[in-house]
Amino acid sequence: MAIKLLIYEDNGRLRQSLGQLLNEKAGFTVAGAFPDCNNVEEQVITLEPEIVMMDIDMPGTGGIQGTK
């Protein structure tokens, strides 16, 4: 069974690259990739990831606050 994860990264190229890299690795499924944490609570509840990859410095709600 694949490990479901979410990616939060404001750099679009990096977000896309991470998503492609992780989706190609056996055992991982990227359930969502987002440019900010403004809706993080709703996204985590809806998508139910096992892992969240979080950038710390993003516009709006930053990664540290989003993790809380």
N, C-alpha and C positions, 0 to 999 in steps of 0.2 A: 504494500500500500504506500502511495506517495505521501510525502510530508507536504502539507499545504502551507504556503507562506504568503505574506503581504510585503510589498516594498514601498517605502516612503522615501522619496528622493526628488528634490526640486530640479535637479539637472536632468533634462529630458533625455539626452544621449546616454548618460550613465544609467538612468532608470531603465531605458530600453535594453541596453547592453546586459545589465544584471538580469533582467527578465529572460532574455534569450539564453544566456549562459546557464542559468539555473533550471530553466525548462528543459534544456538538453541533457542535463545530468540526471541519471537514473535516481529515483527516489524523491524528487522535488516536483511540485506543481505550483506555479505562481498563480494564486487566486485573484490577485489584483496588484496594481502598481499605481501609486498616486503621487502628485507633485507637492502635496501639503497634508497637514494633519487636521484640517478644519472640520472634517467629518469622521475622524478616526473612530470614535466610539460606535457610531452606527455601522461603519464598514467592518469593524472587528466582530460585532454582534452578528451581522448578516453573513459574513464570509467564513467565520469561525476558523481562523488560521491557527496552526500549531507554532509557527515562528513568525515574528515581525522584524523585518530589517528596517531600521530607522535612521535617517539622516538627522543629525542634531540641529543644524542651522538651516531652517527653512522659513519662507515667508508665512505670515499669519501665525498659526500655532506651530511652534518649534517642536523638534523631536523629543526633547526632555519633557516638556509639558504634555505632549501627545502620549508619551509613554505612561505618564501618571494616570 
